[in-house]
Amino acid sequence: MREFLRGIWHQIQAITIEPKNIIEMLLLAVLIYYLFLWIKRSRAWVLLRGIVVLLAFVILANVLELNVISFIADRTLSILVIALLILFQPELRAALEQIGQGKYIRYFMRSGRSHTEKLYPPEAIEEILDASYTMGKNRTGALICLEREIELGEYIKTGIRIDGILSSALLINIFEHNTPLHDGAVIMQGNKVTAATCYLPLSSNRDIGKELGTRHRAAIGLSEVTDSWIVVVSEETGDVSLARQGKLLHNLKPDELRKELLSIEDGLSADLLHLEGEIKKRRKKKSQPSAEAKQEAQPQESKTGGEPHAEKIAE
C-alpha cells in the first residue's frame, strides 16, 4: 500500500500546471455549469433522467451477464448520439438562438441599417395603437407581429404577401370578420405590413393561464423563439396585450402600450448605439484637422460671428 501511495504521489508531483491549463479548467467549469442549468430548466431534464435509467439497466445487464440484452445494447449505443440530437432538437435550437441573440453577436452580425434609424417611428406606433384599440372596442381578434433583429421569413412564407404601407385602416380591414385575411397573424417589418394570415408556433409553457386562448399562446410562442414583439387583441374581452421575451403584458391601457412600443428599439440599440457612438467618435477624432490647421482657421471663423457656435450646436 505504501508503494502504491508513493507511486501516486510521484505522479502528482510530475504534473505541471500552466496558466493556460487554469484558464481551460475555468472555461470548462463555466460551460458544464451552464449546461446543467440549461438541462434542468428545459424538457431535457426529463429526457436525461430516462437516459440515465436506460444506462443503469445496460450496466446491470453486463454485471449479471445477460448476453442477449448486452448484445442489443452494444449495437444500439452506436446510434445514441444521433438519437440524442433528434430528441433534444427543440432544446438545442432554443439554446443556439439564445446565444445568437447576445448583444455583441447582434452588433457584429447586424443588418446594414444604422441603429440611429428608427425601425418603428412614433407615427407607426400611433397607427398600431389606433387599430388595436379600435378592434378591441369592436371585439375583433388580432395578432400584430413586429419584427426586430431576428427575421421572420419562415413565418411570412406561411401567409399571404401584402407589402402594404402601414395604416390603422389597413390593419382593421385585414382582421375584419368574414374576410379572407382575418385568420392568423400579421407580420410587420418597420413601416410595412409584409404578410397576413401567418401561422405562429404555439407556446408549450404550462404556466400560461387557462383563460388565455390560442391567440395569446401563439403570441407567447413566437416571442419565445424570436425577439419579436406581438400585439394581441382579444376577441372575447377586447383587451389589448403585448407578448415579448416569452412573457405577456396583459390588458394594457393605451398609454401603457404606447410607452412599451416606443421603447421597442431599446433592446436593439441601447448597448449597440453606445458601441456605434464610440466607433464614430474614434473615426471623427482621426479625421479632425491638426491643432495648427485649427489655429490657421480661427481668424476666418471670428469674421463669421455665430458660425462656430452654430457648428458646435449641430455637432
Contacts in CASP RR format, 6 or more apart in sequence:
PFRMAT RR
TARGET T0000
AUTHOR 0000-0000-0000
METHOD contacts of the structure
MODEL  1
MREFLRGIWHQIQAITIEPKNIIEMLLLAVLIYYLFLWIKRSRAWVLLRG
IVVLLAFVILANVLELNVISFIADRTLSILVIALLILFQPELRAALEQIG
QGKYIRYFMRSGRSHTEKLYPPEAIEEILDASYTMGKNRTGALICLEREI
ELGEYIKTGIRIDGILSSALLINIFEHNTPLHDGAVIMQGNKVTAATCYL
PLSSNRDIGKELGTRHRAAIGLSEVTDSWIVVVSEETGDVSLARQGKLLH
NLKPDELRKELLSIEDGLSADLLHLEGEIKKRRKKKSQPSAEAKQEAQPQ
ESKTGGEPHAEKIAE
38 44 0 8 1.000
38 91 0 8 1.000
38 95 0 8 1.000
39 45 0 8 1.000
39 48 0 8 1.000
42 91 0 8 1.000
42 94 0 8 1.000
43 90 0 8 1.000
43 91 0 8 1.000
44 88 0 8 1.000
44 91 0 8 1.000
47 87 0 8 1.000
47 88 0 8 1.000
51 84 0 8 1.000
58 69 0 8 1.000
58 70 0 8 1.000
58 73 0 8 1.000
58 77 0 8 1.000
61 69 0 8 1.000
61 70 0 8 1.000
61 73 0 8 1.000
62 70 0 8 1.000
85 92 0 8 1.000
93 225 0 8 1.000
94 224 0 8 1.000
94 225 0 8 1.000
97 150 0 8 1.000
97 225 0 8 1.000
97 226 0 8 1.000
99 105 0 8 1.000
100 106 0 8 1.000
100 109 0 8 1.000
101 149 0 8 1.000
101 150 0 8 1.000
101 227 0 8 1.000
103 271 0 8 1.000
103 272 0 8 1.000
106 149 0 8 1.000
106 268 0 8 1.000
106 272 0 8 1.000
107 271 0 8 1.000
107 272 0 8 1.000
107 275 0 8 1.000
107 276 0 8 1.000
110 149 0 8 1.000
110 272 0 8 1.000
113 119 0 8 1.000
114 276 0 8 1.000
115 265 0 8 1.000
115 268 0 8 1.000
115 269 0 8 1.000
115 272 0 8 1.000
115 273 0 8 1.000
115 276 0 8 1.000
116 269 0 8 1.000
116 273 0 8 1.000
116 276 0 8 1.000
118 265 0 8 1.000
119 148 0 8 1.000
119 190 0 8 1.000
119 264 0 8 1.000
119 265 0 8 1.000
119 268 0 8 1.000
120 146 0 8 1.000
120 190 0 8 1.000
120 191 0 8 1.000
120 261 0 8 1.000
120 264 0 8 1.000
120 265 0 8 1.000
121 191 0 8 1.000
122 262 0 8 1.000
124 166 0 8 1.000
124 190 0 8 1.000
124 191 0 8 1.000
125 258 0 8 1.000
125 261 0 8 1.000
125 262 0 8 1.000
125 264 0 8 1.000
126 258 0 8 1.000
127 166 0 8 1.000
127 167 0 8 1.000
127 168 0 8 1.000
127 171 0 8 1.000
128 144 0 8 1.000
128 146 0 8 1.000
128 166 0 8 1.000
128 168 0 8 1.000
128 171 0 8 1.000
128 188 0 8 1.000
128 231 0 8 1.000
128 261 0 8 1.000
129 254 0 8 1.000
129 257 0 8 1.000
129 258 0 8 1.000
129 261 0 8 1.000
130 168 0 8 1.000
131 142 0 8 1.000
131 144 0 8 1.000
131 168 0 8 1.000
131 169 0 8 1.000
131 171 0 8 1.000
131 172 0 8 1.000
132 142 0 8 1.000
132 144 0 8 1.000
132 171 0 8 1.000
132 231 0 8 1.000
132 233 0 8 1.000
132 240 0 8 1.000
132 257 0 8 1.000
133 240 0 8 1.000
133 254 0 8 1.000
134 168 0 8 1.000
134 172 0 8 1.000
135 141 0 8 1.000
135 142 0 8 1.000
135 171 0 8 1.000
135 172 0 8 1.000
135 175 0 8 1.000
135 233 0 8 1.000
135 238 0 8 1.000
136 233 0 8 1.000
136 234 0 8 1.000
136 238 0 8 1.000
136 239 0 8 1.000
136 240 0 8 1.000
137 238 0 8 1.000
139 235 0 8 1.000
139 236 0 8 1.000
139 237 0 8 1.000
139 238 0 8 1.000
140 172 0 8 1.000
140 175 0 8 1.000
140 176 0 8 1.000
140 177 0 8 1.000
140 233 0 8 1.000
140 235 0 8 1.000
141 175 0 8 1.000
141 215 0 8 1.000
141 233 0 8 1.000
141 234 0 8 1.000
141 235 0 8 1.000
141 238 0 8 1.000
142 171 0 8 1.000
142 175 0 8 1.000
142 186 0 8 1.000
142 231 0 8 1.000
142 232 0 8 1.000
142 233 0 8 1.000
143 184 0 8 1.000
143 185 0 8 1.000
143 186 0 8 1.000
143 200 0 8 1.000
143 215 0 8 1.000
143 218 0 8 1.000
143 219 0 8 1.000
143 230 0 8 1.000
143 231 0 8 1.000
143 232 0 8 1.000
143 233 0 8 1.000
144 171 0 8 1.000
144 185 0 8 1.000
144 186 0 8 1.000
144 188 0 8 1.000
144 230 0 8 1.000
144 231 0 8 1.000
144 233 0 8 1.000
145 152 0 8 1.000
145 155 0 8 1.000
145 185 0 8 1.000
145 186 0 8 1.000
145 187 0 8 1.000
145 188 0 8 1.000
145 198 0 8 1.000
145 200 0 8 1.000
145 219 0 8 1.000
145 222 0 8 1.000
145 228 0 8 1.000
145 229 0 8 1.000
145 230 0 8 1.000
146 188 0 8 1.000
146 190 0 8 1.000
146 228 0 8 1.000
146 229 0 8 1.000
146 230 0 8 1.000
146 231 0 8 1.000
146 261 0 8 1.000
146 264 0 8 1.000
147 187 0 8 1.000
147 188 0 8 1.000
147 189 0 8 1.000
147 190 0 8 1.000
147 194 0 8 1.000
147 228 0 8 1.000
148 226 0 8 1.000
148 227 0 8 1.000
148 228 0 8 1.000
148 229 0 8 1.000
148 264 0 8 1.000
148 268 0 8 1.000
149 227 0 8 1.000
149 268 0 8 1.000
150 226 0 8 1.000
150 227 0 8 1.000
150 228 0 8 1.000
152 187 0 8 1.000
152 189 0 8 1.000
152 226 0 8 1.000
152 228 0 8 1.000
155 185 0 8 1.000
155 187 0 8 1.000
155 198 0 8 1.000
155 199 0 8 1.000
155 200 0 8 1.000
155 222 0 8 1.000
156 187 0 8 1.000
156 194 0 8 1.000
156 195 0 8 1.000
156 198 0 8 1.000
158 197 0 8 1.000
158 198 0 8 1.000
158 199 0 8 1.000
159 195 0 8 1.000
159 196 0 8 1.000
159 197 0 8 1.000
159 198 0 8 1.000
159 199 0 8 1.000
160 181 0 8 1.000
160 195 0 8 1.000
160 196 0 8 1.000
160 197 0 8 1.000
161 194 0 8 1.000
161 195 0 8 1.000
162 174 0 8 1.000
162 193 0 8 1.000
162 194 0 8 1.000
162 195 0 8 1.000
162 196 0 8 1.000
163 192 0 8 1.000
163 193 0 8 1.000
163 194 0 8 1.000
164 170 0 8 1.000
164 192 0 8 1.000
164 193 0 8 1.000
164 194 0 8 1.000
165 191 0 8 1.000
165 192 0 8 1.000
165 193 0 8 1.000
166 188 0 8 1.000
166 190 0 8 1.000
166 191 0 8 1.000
166 192 0 8 1.000
166 193 0 8 1.000
170 193 0 8 1.000
171 186 0 8 1.000
171 193 0 8 1.000
173 179 0 8 1.000
174 181 0 8 1.000
174 182 0 8 1.000
174 186 0 8 1.000
174 193 0 8 1.000
174 196 0 8 1.000
175 181 0 8 1.000
175 182 0 8 1.000
175 186 0 8 1.000
175 233 0 8 1.000
176 182 0 8 1.000
180 197 0 8 1.000
181 196 0 8 1.000
181 197 0 8 1.000
183 197 0 8 1.000
184 196 0 8 1.000
184 197 0 8 1.000
184 198 0 8 1.000
184 199 0 8 1.000
184 200 0 8 1.000
185 196 0 8 1.000
185 197 0 8 1.000
185 198 0 8 1.000
185 199 0 8 1.000
185 200 0 8 1.000
185 218 0 8 1.000
185 222 0 8 1.000
185 230 0 8 1.000
186 193 0 8 1.000
186 195 0 8 1.000
186 196 0 8 1.000
186 198 0 8 1.000
187 193 0 8 1.000
187 194 0 8 1.000
187 195 0 8 1.000
187 196 0 8 1.000
187 198 0 8 1.000
188 194 0 8 1.000
200 218 0 8 1.000
200 219 0 8 1.000
200 221 0 8 1.000
200 222 0 8 1.000
200 230 0 8 1.000
201 218 0 8 1.000
201 221 0 8 1.000
201 222 0 8 1.000
201 224 0 8 1.000
201 225 0 8 1.000
202 214 0 8 1.000
202 217 0 8 1.000
202 218 0 8 1.000
202 221 0 8 1.000
203 217 0 8 1.000
203 218 0 8 1.000
203 220 0 8 1.000
203 221 0 8 1.000
203 224 0 8 1.000
203 246 0 8 1.000
205 220 0 8 1.000
205 221 0 8 1.000
205 224 0 8 1.000
205 246 0 8 1.000
208 216 0 8 1.000
208 217 0 8 1.000
208 220 0 8 1.000
208 248 0 8 1.000
212 248 0 8 1.000
215 232 0 8 1.000
215 234 0 8 1.000
215 235 0 8 1.000
216 232 0 8 1.000
216 234 0 8 1.000
216 241 0 8 1.000
216 243 0 8 1.000
216 248 0 8 1.000
219 230 0 8 1.000
219 232 0 8 1.000
219 241 0 8 1.000
219 243 0 8 1.000
219 248 0 8 1.000
220 243 0 8 1.000
220 246 0 8 1.000
220 247 0 8 1.000
220 248 0 8 1.000
221 243 0 8 1.000
221 246 0 8 1.000
222 228 0 8 1.000
222 230 0 8 1.000
222 243 0 8 1.000
223 229 0 8 1.000
223 230 0 8 1.000
223 243 0 8 1.000
223 244 0 8 1.000
223 245 0 8 1.000
223 246 0 8 1.000
223 247 0 8 1.000
224 245 0 8 1.000
224 246 0 8 1.000
227 245 0 8 1.000
228 244 0 8 1.000
229 242 0 8 1.000
229 243 0 8 1.000
229 244 0 8 1.000
229 261 0 8 1.000
229 264 0 8 1.000
230 242 0 8 1.000
230 243 0 8 1.000
230 244 0 8 1.000
231 240 0 8 1.000
231 241 0 8 1.000
231 242 0 8 1.000
231 257 0 8 1.000
231 261 0 8 1.000
232 240 0 8 1.000
232 241 0 8 1.000
232 242 0 8 1.000
232 243 0 8 1.000
232 248 0 8 1.000
233 239 0 8 1.000
233 240 0 8 1.000
234 240 0 8 1.000
234 241 0 8 1.000
237 251 0 8 1.000
239 250 0 8 1.000
239 251 0 8 1.000
240 251 0 8 1.000
240 252 0 8 1.000
240 257 0 8 1.000
241 248 0 8 1.000
241 249 0 8 1.000
241 250 0 8 1.000
241 251 0 8 1.000
241 252 0 8 1.000
242 248 0 8 1.000
242 249 0 8 1.000
242 252 0 8 1.000
242 257 0 8 1.000
242 260 0 8 1.000
242 261 0 8 1.000
243 249 0 8 1.000
249 256 0 8 1.000
249 260 0 8 1.000
252 260 0 8 1.000
289 297 0 8 1.000
301 307 0 8 1.000
301 308 0 8 1.000
END
